[in-house]
Structure formats: structure tokens, C-alpha cells
Amino acid sequence: GTDVATVSTPGLAFPYPEYLRNIVQEVYRRWQRPLGNASLRAEVSFLILRDGSVREIRLTRSSGVFSFDLSAQGAIEAAGSAGAFGPLPEGWPADVLPVSFFFTPRTQ
């Protein structure tokens, strides 16, 4: 699914769950979530800047399957390039939001 558990803001209390839900929705719109082994898991971390642009996309934890990892990173890049996340909420005091996104395949 598209639950917020697939995205986290490490070490930060980010009080805008609707913004996090949008991140999940926009990434899943750009990722062909494959059927596969439920234990497959990749983590991609990146920064969202104040204007909504995305920087420093990197594979934090590999699934061990190159094509899976590449498609996960590609989904973040595509969402970032499209400006899909939008600017950070006005009430957020920092100029950047560090995000970790966890990718898992669909089962059945």
C-alpha cells in the first residue's frame, strides 16, 4: 500500500503527515512496484529543499537486486524532477527535510 510507514524523517519530529503521504503517493505513481520476495527491501535517502527540489539521492541500503535498487532510486529522481513533492510546509522551520524511503515489492 501507500502507508506512511514506507517513509521516515530520521531523528526529526515532522508534524505534517499530509506532506509525508504526498511523498509516498508521488513516489508510488512513478515506481512500477514489482511482485516479489517480501524480504526484499531497499532504502533510498534524499533531501527535500525548501522549494521542493530534491538533492543527494542515494541508496542507503541495497536490496541485493540491482534492477530493484535502480528502479527505486529512479522513482525518487522522477518525482524530484517533476517537483511532485511541492515546497516544504511554511510552518517547517528548517530549509531542508531529510527523508528515508523504504521500497518493498508487492506480495501476491
N, C-alpha and C positions, 0 to 999 in steps of 0.2 A: 503494500500500500504506500500511501503518501503521508505517513505519520511523522510528526516532528522528531521522533526518536532517531531518524536517519541523519539528523543534522545537530551539531552542538557548537557552542561558543565556549571553548576551553577556558576555564578559570574566570569566566565573566558571568554576571547576572544580567542577561539581556531581556528586559521586560516588554518585548514586543513580539508575542507569539505569532501574530498575523504576518509579520515580516519573515519569520522563520518558515512558516507554512508556505509563503510565496516562493522562498528559495527552493524548497522541496518540489513544489509544483512545477516551477520553471525548469529545474534540472531534469525531472522525470519526463517533461514534454520533449526534451532533447536527447534522451537516452533510451535506446532500444533495450529494455531490461530483458536479458536472456533467461530462458528456462535453464535450470542447472542445479548443481550441488548446493544445498542450503548452507554448507560450511564455507563456501566461497565468500570472501569478504575483502573489499578494498577500501582504503581510507584516502581521501583527497583533501588536502587543506589549502586554503586560499584566503586572501584578504579582500574585503569589500571596502572601498574607499567612500568618503562622504558623498561623492557624486554618483555612487552606484557602480562605478567601474571596478573591475576585478584585476588583482595583481597577485604575483607569487603563487601561482597554481603549482602544487607539487604532490606527487604520490607519497603519502606518509607511510602507508602500509600496503604492500603488494598482495594481491590475491594469489600470486604464483602463476597466473594465466595472463600472458602479455596482452592478448586481444581484449580481455575483460578490463584490465587496468587502463589500456589506451582509450577504450570507449568511455570509461568513467571520467577520465581527465578531459576528453573531448566534449562531454556534456557540460562540464563546468565552463570550459573555454567558449562554447557556443552561447551559453546563457550570458556570460560576461560580455561577449562581443555584441550581443543584441541589446545590452542594457536592461535585461529582463528583471533584475532584482530591484531596480529603482534606487533612488538616493536613500541613504540611511535615515531613519526617523529623526525628525527635528529635535525631539527630546533626548536623543542619544548624545551624550557629551563628547565622546571621542570622535576623531576623524577617520577611524578605521575600525572594522569589525573582523576579527579573526574567526574563521569558520572551518570546521571539520565536517566532511560529508562522508557517510558510510554507504557503500554500494554493496548490495546483495542480490543474487539472482532470484527470479520468481521460482516457486516450487509448485509443481503440478499446475 
